[in-house]
Amino acid sequence: MAFLDNFKKTELGHSMYVQAQQVANALGLGRYLPTSALGTYGDLVFEVSSSKVLTYDGYSRKTSYKYASHEVIGSAPVLEYLGPNTEEISFVIHFNAMLGVNPAEESDKIRQMAEEGRREYFIINGTPLGGAPWVITEVGDEVSNTDRTGNILISTLSITIKKAPDLPMGGVSGANVANNNNTENGQSSAG
C-alpha cells in the first residue's frame, strides 16, 4: 500500500486516481475507493473522508527579494537586485479527536519532522509547491479542549515552513568547498 500511497502523491498518480474515481462514481462504486489526499507534507496527509478530517487553514505564502541600496550624491539611492530570499509558507491545522484524528500524535509527528530537520515536498492537489523540498522552521500548539484525564481532544497547530532546495556541491559560489591551501599549522588561506 505504501507504493500506491506514494504514487498517488505524484502528478501522474493523482491524475490516474482522479480518472479512476470518476469511473467508479459513474458506476456507483465511488464509496469503495480510498479517499484522495488533498495534499501532503512528508508523513502528514491532508484528507477528508467518512472516517477522518485533517485539513489546513489560513494558508499564506511569502516571497521576497533582496536588494542592495547604493547611495548617490544628489539623487535617490540606486537599488541593485541581488536575488530571492527564502520562500516561506504558514498555515494552521485544526486537530479534532471527534473527526478521526489524534491531536497529540499528529502534533508529535510534526514536531519530530521539525527536530530531524526533514526536508519534505509540500504537495497540494498533486503538485509540489515551489518545485523543491521545505523544512519546518516554527511550530506553535494551542490546546483548546481536553477530556477529564488530560487527553487532548481539540488543538490548533500553527506551522511555518521554508523552502530548502538542494545546493550543487560547493554551493552557489563555492562557499561550501573546503580550501586546503595553507590550512596546515593553523594558517588560513583567507590571507
C-alpha positions, 0 to 999 in steps of 0.5 A: 500500500505504501507504493500506491500511497506514494504514487498517488502523491505524484502528478501522474498518480493523482491524475490516474486516481482522479480518472479512476474515481470518476469511473467508479462514481459513474458506476456507483462504486465511488464509496469503495475507493480510498479517499484522495489526499488533498495534499501532503507534507512528508508523513502528514496527509491532508484528507477528508473522508467518512472516517477522518478530517485533517485539513489546513487553514489560513494558508499564506505564502511569502516571497521576497527579494533582496536588494542592495541600496547604493547611495548617490550624491544628489539623487535617490539611492540606486537599488541593485537586485541581488536575488530571492530570499527564502520562500516561506509558507504558514498555515494552521491545522485544526486537530479534532479527536471527534473527526478521526484524528489524534491531536497529540500524535499528529502534533508529535509527528510534526514536531519530530519532522521539525527536530530531524530537520526533514526536508519534505515536498509540500504537495497540494492537489498533486503538485509540489509547491515551489518545485523543491523540498521545505523544512519546518522552521516554527511550530506553535500548539494551542490546546483548546479542549481536553477530556477529564484525564488530560487527553487532548481532544481539540488543538490548533497547530500553527506551522511555518515552513521554508523552502530548502532546495538542494545546493550543487556541491560547493554551493552557489559560489563555492562557499561550501568547498573546503580550501586546503591551501595553507590550512596546515599549522593553523594558517588560513588561506583567507590571507 
